[in-house]
């Protein structure tokens, strides 16, 4: 089984000297789901940003789905991100657009035709259990439903890799468990998933690999 994520001795130091990641080497196999854990400031979000090409490493090598990210030019970053789905703690939805329009946005940016957009958006909404909500506005939805819209938007491009940064941080335990079950179902369809979370009690019984960071160092996983 090939790796979809490969970090080799990755260092990330921010301006001012803050060391966020220190010689991190890790692998995520294609089709695998893993949890990235650690205290606030451990380096979880930085690692996610390196995968999403939001940040670049100071040293070391990051290879995603066979692509050495050092070779991805700035102009080609949007195309690269089409195959990496990003899910955020704060949803990052457009509240003046309907649920359908929020999920459709990545496809509109790519110039996909209207018929194909409608088909793929409704398939994504069906996957997250929100097909009947397509005409609603996000502000009318619960927090768990808004996060599901964010997940639908992230998967509508059929990404090779799904990244979720504290996706249950704003949700109560029952809704958090629902979202984790949704990720499990997505992984069962073959999607590779990495989830950053500090909710150890939520994930420890799920049976997936945990990648633990502590002050920028890889502690386990």
N, C-alpha and C positions, 0 to 999 in steps of 0.2 A: 504494500500500500504506500503510495507516494505522499509526501508532505504537502499540505496546502499553505502552511505557515512555517518558516524557518528563520530563526534569529541566531546569528553567530557572533558571540562576543560583542554585543551591542551596548554602546555607551551613549547616554544622552545627558549632556550638561547644558543647562539654560544660561543665557546671559546673566551675569552677576555671580556665576559660580555654582548655582544649585545643581547638584548631581541627582538626576531623577532615575536613571537606570545605570547600573554598573556591571558591565561584562555579562550581560544576560544572553544565554543560549537556550533555546527551547524549540520544540517541534509540535505542530498540530497536524495530525494525519488527515488526509482527505476523507470526508464523511464523519469525522469525529466531532463530538461536543465536549467542551471542557470549561471549567469555571476558573476565572482568574481572581484570586482572593488576596486580601491584605488590608492593613489599616489605611485610613485616609492619609494620602501622601506617600503611599508605598511605591507608587509608580504605575498603577493599573491604567489610569487614563492616558498617561504618556505612552505606554506600550500600544494602546489602541490607536492613538493619534499617529504613531509611526506606521502602523499597518494601513491606516486610512490616508496616508500621505498628507496629513494635516501638519505634521512635524517631520523633520529629517534627523537621522542619528548623527551624533558627533563623531562616533567611530563605529566600526562593525558593519555587518551585512544583514539586510532584511530581504528575504525572497518570499514572494507571495504568488502561489499558483504557478511557479516556475519563472516568475518575472523578478529580476533583481531591481529593487525599487530605486537604487542609485542611478539606474539607466533610464528612468522615467522622467522625461523633461516636463517642465512646468505646464507647457501647452497641452500635454497628453494626460495630465492628472484627471480631468473630468471623464475621459474615456475609461481610464483605469478604475475610477470609483463606480462606474456603472456595474461592475462585477463584484463590488464589495458593499453589502447592505449595512447601513449604520442606524442604530437605534439608541435614543438618548433618554436620560432620566426625565427630562422636562418636556418630552414629546416633540417639541419644535414644529408644531402644526400651524397652519395658516388659518386663523379663526374667522376670517372673512370669506373663506372658501368652504364648499361642502366637503363631506367625507370623500365622495367620489373624486373631486378635484384635487384634494390633498394627495390621495393615493396615485392619481394619474400624473402628477407633476413630473416625476423622473422620466416618464414615457414621452410627455409633451416636449421636454427639453431635448430628448433624443430625436424628435421629429417623427415618431411612430404615427401611423394613420389612425383615424378616429375609430374605425371598426375594431382594429386590433387593440387599441387602448381600452375600449369598452369591454372587450372580452377578457383581457388580462386583469383589469381593475376589479371586475366582478369576481373573477376566480380568486384573486388575492383576498377580497373581502369575505368571500365564502370560506376561505381557509381559516380566517380569524373569527368567524362567526358573526360578521357584521353586514352581511349582504342586504338585509332589510333597512340598514341605516345609511345607505349611500347618499340620500338627499338631505340628510341632517347636517347641521353645523357642529363642529367639535365642541363648542361651548355648551351644547345641550347634553353632552355625553358625560358619563362618569369617568373618573381617572383611569380605571381599568380599561374602559372602552377606548379612551383616547390613546392609551398605550397600544392597544390592538390596531388602531388606525396607523400608528407609527410603524408597527411591525408589518402591516400590509404594504405600506409605502416602501419599506425596506426590501421586501421580497418580490415586488411587482416586476423588477428588472431581472428576476431569476438569477440572483448572485451566486457565485461559487462559494462565497464566505459571508457569514452574517456576524456582525460585531454588535454587542449590546453592552452599553456602559451604564451600570447601575439601573437596569430597566424596571426594577421594582422598588426603587428608593422612595417613591412618593405614594406607595400603595400599602393598604393594610394586609395582614398576613393571608387572609383568604384570597384576595385578588392577586397577591404575589404568587401564591401557589398555582392559581389559574394560569398566570402568564408563564410560569415555568413549565407547566404541562403543555402549553402551546409550543414552547421551544422544543420540547421533547418530540412532539408530533412532527414539527418541521424537520428535526434532525433525522427522524425515521424515514423521511422522504429522500434523504441523501444530502441535505444541506449541511455544510461544515459550520459550526457555531462556536464562538468564544464569547463568554459572558463575564464581565467584570462585576463583582459584587462583594459587599462586606457582610452579607446576610448568611453567615456560615450555617446557622441553624436550619436555614431553608434548603441548603444544597447538600448538606453532609449525608443525608439519607437517600439521595437520588442515584448514587452509584456511578457518577461520572468522575473523570479525572479532575483533580484540583491542582492548579498551578499557583503556588503561593509566593508572593513578593513581600519583602520586608526592607524598607528603606532603600529601594532600588536594587536589592539583591534577590536572586532567585533562591528561595528557601526549599521548595519542594515541587514535585510535579514534572 
